[in-house]
Amino acid sequence: MLKNLLLLAASTLVALLAAEIGIRQEWIPVPERVESSGWWKELWLRRGKGPVPKAFVQLDPELGWLPTANLDGLELQGGLIGTNSVNIRGQREFPLERTGAARIVAIGDSFTFGQCVDDADTFPEQLADRLDAEVLNLGVMGYGFSQALRRLELHGLRYRPDWVILGFFRSDVARTPLFFRDYGKPRYLLADDGGVTLDVAGLPVKTPEEYRAAWPPRLLNYAIVARDAWFPQRRKAHARELTERVVRRMRDQTEAIGARFAVVYLPRAKALGRKQAIGYKPLREFCEGPDGIACISPLRRIERELAGEDAAAHFRCHYSPRVNAIVADEIAEYLRTESPDLFGGRGGGPR
């Protein structure tokens, strides 16, 4: 009996070692894509995909990555990118002390950042023009809601904004639970008290050299992919619940400093023409719930203003300047209604 157990253990160890060697030699292919930390990490180890130090991105031990500071008209996907000295989109510097102007912090992913358009054409910058306000664009390419929350807590709230606007793009939901997507990242975990807690075990985010080190075995990436692929509904439900709690924490942290919080739904092209103004059902239910978050949807305005045009052309590389302008119009109308003392109330309310 003991001999058989030892033989089984030895053969299992040999099989695992052979699989590990096969992965490291790239004889075993990367699995079919799954929104899994294991899939993204294995892809990065093989191909160097995602945020590594480049002209437009710098690594950060607390956030994973940030736009490189002090960019001056760097061309990327048809847009000219500028950043200030603290990694905020646009070259304007914002003092921590209030200047007397109304102040808004915009947080989110590449749609908020304004990928594919110039600084002046992002919706946060166009919002600043419409409201004659300071709008700090803290959006970052590739972020999920966990990183957005972390950046808000570390950077955004220090500026004592009057409003925080979260750009909500539905793909970010699946990113939120991951500890690796494009590169290592902080994440939040579900807490027993109904909130979230920062996973400090993942901080500081490792350097590329540390990620390429021998431990842990690369076979673990495949095990994580298998788990996430075999239980997709559980994975999606977990991502939705975590996202809801993360967004609620953004709201609570914002209100704790006396500011107000709203989510702006950023639709995909395929959402045009749908019955609901918020085309992503979990967000719609979240906004309409008993403890719902204030939500803004520019979908109907986009449909009206692009009627008769090739609307899909405005979504080929994130949002065109025109769609960014429409999003800014919708947010500006909402804020004027909700805070007339700050923005001079005029126009209708949210749709």
C-alpha positions, 0 to 999 in steps of 0.5 A: 500500500505504502509503495503504491502511494509513493509511486503515485506521489512520484509519478504525480510529481514527475507529471507536474514537473514535466508540465511546468517545463513544457509551459516554461519552454512554451511547448504548451500553448496559452489557453483560450482567453478567459477573463482570469488573472492566470490567463493575463499573467501567463500571456504577460510572461510569454509576450511582455504584453500590457503595461511595462515601462514605455513612453506613455506608461510608468509602473507604480507599486500602489496602483500597478501603472499610471500614465507617464508624468509630464508628457507633452503631445505624445502621439498614441492611437491618433490622439496627442497626450499630455500629462502633468507632473502628478500623472493627471491627463492634460498639462494643467497643474492643480494645487491641493489647495482650493482655488475658488473654482468648482472642482470635479474629479473624474475617475475611470478607465481609458474611456475617461482618460480619453484614449484616441483623442487629444487632451482637449477632446476628452469628456473631462476636459470638455466638461471643464469648459462647459462648467468653467470648473476645474476637472481633474482627469484621473482616468487610466488606460486598462483600469478596473474599478478596484484600481479606480477606487485605489487611485481615488483614495490615494490621489483624487480625494486629496484635492477636496473635490465638490463632485466625483464622477466615475466613468462606468464601462461594463468591461471594467466589471470583469477586471475588478476582482483580478490581481493581474490584468495587463500587469499586476494590480491592487485589488479589493476583497469582499468583507464580512461587513458588507464592504470591501477590504484592500488585499494588502498581500498584493502590495506593493505590486511586484517589479517585472523582474520579480514577476519573471522569477522562478516562484510561484510555478507557472503551472499555477496560472493554468490552475487559476484559468481552469477554475475561472473557466469551469465556474463562469457564472460564479466568477461573473456573480462575484465580479458584479457583487465586488463592483457594486461594493467598490462603487458604493465605497467610492460614494461613501468615501466621497461623501465623507469629505463633504463631496457628491458622487455620481456614475456616468454610464459609458455605452458601447456602440451596440447599446444604441437603440436599446430600450433602456437608457442604461444598457447594462442591467446590473448597473441599472438595478444598482442605480434604481435600488433602495440605496442606489447611486446617482447615475447619468446616462448620455445614451439617448443624447448620443442617439439623438445627436448621431441620428442619420450618421454612421454612428459606429464610426464614432466608436471605432477607437474608444469615443470620437471627439464628438461622442466625448462632447455629448457625454460632457453635455449630459454630465454638465446638464446633470450637475447644473441641475443638482448643484446650481450654486456651483454651476449655475442651474439651467437645463433639464435633469438626468435621463 
